[in-house]
Amino acid sequence: MRARRLGAAGSGRRRGLSPACDLSVRLGRIEAQFAACAFGRLRIEARGLRRLALRLGLSEMARVAASVEDCAASGDAAALVAVVARLWRIGAGALAALRRPG
């Protein structure tokens, strides 16, 4: 019982957040880790974003987040800059679509 409670509490998933808010928070975390050159944390955040994107049906965003993971792991700075820029563009479009009424 205790392990189940700890697993649910420690999962980092916040109940009650809208998909747009959760996506926005995750993109902000990626931006912060990228700016800090914290590539290990960047990989972790990109993995979480990839999983969220898959749950929301954002397959292109999931693919780009996976590319962020790969570039951060390989240490290819030029590719990482390009793929993170692509992630921002896709993220802006996804946020606009999720916030659109209807």
C-alpha positions in Angstrom: 0.0 0.0 0.0 2.7 2.5 0.9 4.7 1.7 -2.3 1.6 2.4 -4.3 1.0 5.8 -2.6 4.7 6.8 -3.0 4.6 5.8 -6.7 1.5 7.9 -7.4 2.8 10.9 -5.4 6.3 10.8 -6.8 5.3 10.4 -10.5 5.4 14.1 -11.1 2.0 14.1 -12.7 -0.2 16.9 -11.5 -3.9 16.1 -11.4 -6.3 18.7 -12.7 -3.9 20.4 -15.2 -5.3 20.9 -18.6 -3.3 19.3 -21.5 -2.3 22.8 -22.7 -1.0 23.8 -19.3 0.9 20.5 -18.8 2.4 20.9 -22.3 3.4 24.5 -21.6 5.0 23.5 -18.3 7.0 20.7 -19.9 8.1 23.0 -22.8 9.3 25.5 -20.2 11.3 22.9 -18.4 13.0 21.9 -21.6 13.8 25.5 -22.3 15.3 26.0 -18.9 17.4 22.8 -19.2 18.6 23.8 -22.7 19.6 27.3 -21.5 21.5 25.8 -18.6 23.3 23.3 -20.9 22.0 20.5 -18.5 21.8 17.8 -21.2 21.1 15.0 -18.8 18.1 16.8 -17.4 17.1 17.9 -20.9 17.0 14.2 -22.0 14.7 13.4 -19.1 12.4 16.4 -19.8 12.3 15.5 -23.5 11.3 11.9 -22.6 8.5 13.2 -20.5 7.3 15.5 -23.2 7.4 12.7 -25.8 5.2 10.5 -23.5 2.7 13.4 -23.0 2.7 14.1 -26.8 1.9 10.5 -27.5 -1.0 10.6 -25.0 -2.4 13.7 -26.6 -2.0 12.3 -30.1 0.7 14.8 -31.1 2.8 12.3 -33.0 5.1 14.8 -34.8 5.9 16.5 -31.4 6.7 13.1 -30.0 9.1 12.4 -32.9 10.8 15.7 -32.4 11.1 15.2 -28.6 12.7 11.9 -29.3 15.2 13.7 -31.6 15.9 16.1 -28.7 16.7 13.1 -26.5 19.0 11.6 -29.1 20.9 14.9 -29.8 21.3 15.6 -26.1 22.7 12.1 -25.6 25.1 12.3 -28.5 26.3 15.8 -27.6 25.7 17.2 -31.1 25.3 20.8 -30.2 24.4 22.0 -33.7 21.8 19.4 -34.2 20.4 20.0 -30.7 19.9 23.8 -31.5 18.1 23.0 -34.7 15.8 20.3 -33.2 15.0 22.4 -30.1 14.0 25.3 -32.4 11.8 22.9 -34.3 10.3 21.7 -31.0 9.4 25.3 -30.1 7.6 25.8 -33.4 5.7 22.6 -33.1 4.9 23.4 -29.4 3.6 26.8 -30.2 1.2 25.3 -32.8 0.1 22.5 -30.5 -0.6 25.0 -27.7 -2.6 27.2 -30.0 -4.6 24.2 -31.1 -5.2 22.9 -27.6 -6.3 26.3 -26.3 -8.7 26.9 -29.3 -12.3 26.6 -28.2 -14.4 23.9 -29.8 
